[in-house]
């Protein structure tokens, strides 16, 4: 059975991933209130899509089980890390 804390954490992480997907799909629409007319500009939308991708990556990684086997990369390997 899952604890209430784990369920709440999973819900928050899921919402953050959905927010990241929405930023990639419709950056101008999501940022209109906090960026105003600049949200329609192409360079701003590129940055917002990057923010969306970051939200997805960070919050999917945060949802990984603590027992997962992601190890830090060594100098001779890719900078991302490796799985067992």
HELIX and SHEET records of a PDB file:
HELIX    1   1 UNK A    4  UNK A   25  1                                  22    
HELIX    2   2 UNK A   27  UNK A   35  1                                   9    
HELIX    3   3 UNK A   36  UNK A   40  5                                   5    
HELIX    4   4 UNK A   42  UNK A   62  1                                  21    
SHEET    1   A 2 UNK A  70  UNK A  71  0                                        
SHEET    2   A 2 UNK A  82  UNK A  83 -1                                        
END                                                                             
